[in-house]
């Protein structure tokens, strides 16, 4: 038996519904869905899920404190357990950027802990850069404490790890999303102990050396058509579950007109 997990920044769940995105998610064969930038109240989310064929799924939602911003969710075909919102410190508890829950292992093993995360874009300098750095540091502490458990972190990291992850990496040096300080956090996550945590970026493991495969393209210009994107949506696996991954697929729309978000959904299958 397999566990099929899909992560998607929906760029507003109500907008995704109108563009056919929830129909796609309902029919993609996932066991677990991790959504980011939901941008809706609980009532609005419930209405959208009902219209999109996902009303029967178990839902865990972290609404952002600012109306129309952030918001993350986990949906599961089986009941979710031990739902927790926020990653700490307390400043992040009500921002709608982190939610985690435990799902059953279809293979009969230990339950799998799944987190849906939305890291904000930040800035090249100033308070929002510092806030993003604290958030990434909090993620690292959380991941360090759980590396021996079957755990997945899925979502929009808003960081291009290396030049293989951004088409125009030269033009983005010194900009938010490709700062050396941001990338250093990911270096530590993926490095082997004792220097690092030994977590695995499954998109890179299965996507090859690169460049790409990209997961985000601007709505503006011809970046989508020329594949001038960023690889910022990820499925990260703890060492305890990484080798169970069978494949990872980036579901880029066939044409610009068929896009339902500026991000592509990313799926991972575990055996």
C-alpha positions as CSV (number, residue, x, y, z in Angstrom):
1,X,0.0,0.0,0.0
2,X,1.1,3.6,-0.7
3,X,0.8,7.0,0.8
4,X,0.2,9.7,-1.8
5,X,0.8,13.3,-0.5
6,X,0.2,16.4,-2.6
7,X,1.2,19.9,-1.6
8,X,-0.1,23.0,-3.4
9,X,0.0,26.8,-2.9
10,X,-3.6,27.5,-4.1
11,X,-3.1,31.3,-4.3
12,X,-6.5,31.8,-2.6
13,X,-8.8,28.8,-2.2
14,X,-11.8,30.6,-3.6
15,X,-9.9,31.7,-6.7
16,X,-8.6,28.2,-7.1
17,X,-12.1,26.9,-7.0
18,X,-13.2,29.2,-9.8
19,X,-10.2,28.1,-12.0
20,X,-10.8,24.4,-11.5
21,X,-8.1,23.8,-9.0
22,X,-10.2,22.1,-6.3
23,X,-11.6,19.8,-8.9
24,X,-8.0,18.9,-9.9
25,X,-7.0,18.3,-6.3
26,X,-10.1,16.2,-5.6
27,X,-9.3,14.0,-8.6
28,X,-5.5,13.7,-8.2
29,X,-5.5,10.5,-6.2
30,X,-4.0,12.0,-3.0
31,X,-4.4,10.6,0.4
32,X,-3.3,13.8,2.0
33,X,-3.4,17.4,0.7
34,X,-1.3,20.2,2.1
35,X,-2.5,23.6,1.0
36,X,-0.9,27.0,1.4
37,X,-2.1,30.6,1.0
38,X,-5.7,29.5,1.6
39,X,-6.7,33.2,2.3
40,X,-10.1,32.5,3.6
41,X,-12.2,32.2,6.8
42,X,-13.2,28.7,8.1
43,X,-16.7,29.2,6.7
44,X,-15.4,30.3,3.3
45,X,-13.0,27.3,3.2
46,X,-15.8,24.9,4.1
47,X,-18.0,26.4,1.3
48,X,-15.2,26.1,-1.3
49,X,-14.3,22.5,-0.3
50,X,-17.9,21.5,-0.6
51,X,-18.2,23.1,-4.1
52,X,-14.9,21.5,-5.1
53,X,-15.7,17.9,-4.1
54,X,-13.6,17.8,-0.9
55,X,-16.3,18.2,1.7
56,X,-15.9,14.7,3.0
57,X,-12.2,15.0,3.7
58,X,-11.0,15.6,7.3
59,X,-9.7,19.2,7.6
60,X,-7.2,20.9,9.8
61,X,-7.0,24.7,9.1
62,X,-4.8,27.5,10.4
63,X,-6.3,30.8,9.4
64,X,-4.1,33.9,9.1
65,X,-4.7,36.8,11.5
66,X,-4.7,39.2,8.5
67,X,-7.8,38.9,6.3
68,X,-6.9,37.7,2.9
69,X,-3.4,36.6,3.7
70,X,-1.6,33.3,4.4
71,X,-3.6,30.4,5.8
72,X,-2.5,26.8,5.6
73,X,-4.5,23.5,5.7
74,X,-4.2,19.8,5.7
75,X,-6.9,17.5,4.3
76,X,-6.9,13.8,4.7
77,X,-9.1,10.9,3.5
78,X,-8.6,9.3,7.0
79,X,-9.0,11.1,10.3
80,X,-6.3,13.5,11.3
81,X,-4.9,13.2,14.9
82,X,-2.8,15.5,17.1
83,X,-3.4,18.6,15.2
84,X,-1.2,21.5,16.2
85,X,-1.0,25.1,14.9
86,X,2.1,27.3,14.9
87,X,5.8,26.3,15.2
88,X,7.0,28.8,17.8
89,X,8.1,31.3,18.9
90,X,4.7,32.6,19.8
91,X,4.9,35.4,17.2
92,X,4.1,32.8,14.5
93,X,1.2,31.1,16.2
94,X,-1.6,33.1,14.6
95,X,0.0,34.0,11.3
96,X,-1.5,31.0,9.4
97,X,1.9,29.7,8.3
98,X,2.2,26.3,10.0
99,X,-0.1,23.4,10.8
100,X,0.8,19.8,11.5
101,X,-1.1,16.6,12.1
102,X,-0.7,12.9,12.2
103,X,-2.1,10.6,9.5
104,X,-2.3,6.8,9.3
105,X,0.4,4.8,7.5
106,X,-1.4,2.7,4.9
107,X,1.4,0.2,5.2
108,X,0.6,-0.4,8.8
109,X,3.7,1.3,10.2
110,X,4.0,4.2,12.6
111,X,1.7,7.1,11.9
112,X,3.2,9.8,9.8
113,X,3.5,13.4,11.0
114,X,2.8,15.9,8.3
115,X,3.3,19.6,8.3
116,X,1.9,22.2,5.9
117,X,4.0,25.3,5.8
118,X,4.0,28.7,4.1
119,X,7.2,30.7,4.5
120,X,6.6,34.4,3.7
121,X,8.6,36.1,1.0
122,X,10.4,38.5,3.3
123,X,12.8,41.3,2.2
124,X,16.4,41.7,1.3
125,X,16.9,43.6,4.6
126,X,14.9,45.0,7.5
127,X,12.3,43.5,9.9
128,X,10.7,41.1,7.5
129,X,14.1,39.6,6.6
130,X,14.8,39.1,10.3
131,X,11.3,37.6,10.8
132,X,11.8,35.2,8.0
133,X,15.2,34.1,9.4
134,X,13.6,33.4,12.8
135,X,10.9,31.4,11.1
136,X,13.4,29.3,9.2
137,X,15.4,28.8,12.4
138,X,12.3,27.6,14.2
139,X,11.7,25.1,11.4
140,X,15.2,23.8,11.8
141,X,14.8,23.3,15.5
142,X,11.5,21.5,14.9
143,X,13.1,19.3,12.2
144,X,16.1,18.5,14.4
145,X,13.8,17.2,17.2
146,X,11.9,14.9,14.9
147,X,14.6,13.5,12.5
148,X,14.2,10.0,14.0
149,X,10.4,9.9,13.4
150,X,8.5,9.5,10.1
151,X,7.8,13.1,9.3
152,X,7.1,15.2,6.2
153,X,7.2,19.0,5.8
154,X,5.3,20.1,2.7
155,X,4.8,23.5,1.3
156,X,6.0,26.8,-0.1
157,X,9.5,27.6,1.4
158,X,9.9,30.8,-0.6
159,X,13.7,30.1,-0.8
160,X,15.6,28.9,-3.9
161,X,18.3,26.7,-2.4
162,X,20.9,26.8,-5.1
163,X,21.3,28.3,-8.6
164,X,19.7,25.1,-10.0
165,X,16.4,26.2,-8.3
166,X,16.0,29.6,-10.1
167,X,16.2,30.2,-13.8
168,X,17.4,33.8,-13.4
169,X,19.6,33.2,-10.4
170,X,22.2,35.7,-11.3
171,X,19.6,38.5,-11.4
172,X,18.2,37.4,-8.0
173,X,21.4,37.5,-6.1
174,X,21.0,39.7,-3.0
175,X,17.2,39.5,-3.2
176,X,14.7,37.9,-0.9
177,X,14.2,34.3,-1.7
178,X,17.9,33.8,-2.7
179,X,19.8,35.4,0.1
180,X,22.8,33.6,1.5
181,X,21.3,33.8,5.0
182,X,18.1,32.1,3.8
183,X,19.9,29.4,1.9
184,X,22.2,28.6,4.8
185,X,19.2,27.3,6.7
186,X,18.4,24.8,3.9
187,X,22.1,23.8,3.8
188,X,21.9,22.8,7.4
189,X,18.6,20.9,6.9
190,X,20.0,18.8,4.1
191,X,23.6,18.2,5.2
192,X,24.4,14.9,6.8
193,X,25.1,14.8,10.6
194,X,26.9,16.0,12.5
195,X,27.1,19.2,10.4
196,X,23.4,19.0,9.4
197,X,20.1,17.3,10.1
198,X,20.0,14.8,7.3
199,X,16.6,15.7,6.0
200,X,16.0,15.0,2.3
201,X,14.6,17.4,-0.3
202,X,12.7,14.8,-2.3
203,X,12.1,17.2,-5.2
204,X,15.8,17.4,-5.8
205,X,16.4,13.7,-5.2
206,X,13.9,12.7,-7.9
207,X,14.3,15.8,-10.1
208,X,18.0,15.3,-10.7
209,X,20.7,17.9,-10.6
210,X,18.7,20.5,-12.4
211,X,18.1,23.2,-13.4
212,X,14.5,22.9,-12.1
213,X,12.0,21.4,-12.2
214,X,10.5,24.7,-11.3
215,X,7.3,25.0,-9.3
216,X,6.4,28.8,-9.4
217,X,6.1,31.2,-12.3
218,X,4.9,34.8,-12.3
219,X,1.5,35.5,-13.6
220,X,3.1,38.4,-15.6
221,X,5.3,38.1,-18.6
222,X,6.3,35.0,-20.4
223,X,8.0,33.2,-17.6
224,X,5.6,30.3,-17.6
225,X,5.9,29.7,-21.4
226,X,9.7,30.0,-21.2
227,X,9.9,28.0,-18.0
228,X,11.6,31.0,-16.2
229,X,10.6,29.9,-12.8
230,X,11.7,29.1,-9.2
231,X,11.7,25.7,-7.4
232,X,10.3,26.8,-4.0
233,X,7.5,24.2,-3.3
234,X,8.9,21.2,-1.6
235,X,8.3,17.9,0.1
236,X,10.9,17.4,2.8
237,X,11.3,14.0,4.5
238,X,13.0,13.0,7.7
239,X,15.7,10.4,7.5
240,X,13.2,7.9,9.0
241,X,10.9,8.0,6.0
242,X,12.9,9.5,3.1
243,X,13.9,6.1,1.6
244,X,10.3,5.1,1.4
245,X,9.7,7.7,-1.3
246,X,8.9,6.2,-4.6
247,X,8.6,9.3,-6.8
248,X,8.0,13.0,-6.8
249,X,6.1,14.8,-9.6
250,X,5.7,18.5,-10.4
251,X,2.3,19.0,-11.9
252,X,2.9,22.0,-14.2
253,X,-0.2,23.0,-16.2
254,X,0.0,22.1,-19.9
255,X,-0.7,25.7,-20.9
256,X,-0.9,29.1,-19.3
257,X,-4.7,29.1,-19.8
258,X,-5.0,25.9,-17.7
259,X,-3.1,27.3,-14.7
260,X,-5.2,27.5,-11.5
261,X,-2.4,29.0,-9.4
262,X,1.0,30.6,-9.9
263,X,2.4,27.5,-8.3
264,X,2.4,23.9,-9.5
265,X,1.2,21.2,-7.2
266,X,3.9,18.7,-6.2
267,X,3.1,15.1,-5.3
268,X,5.1,12.4,-3.5
269,X,4.4,8.7,-3.2
270,X,5.6,6.6,-0.4
271,X,5.6,2.8,-0.1
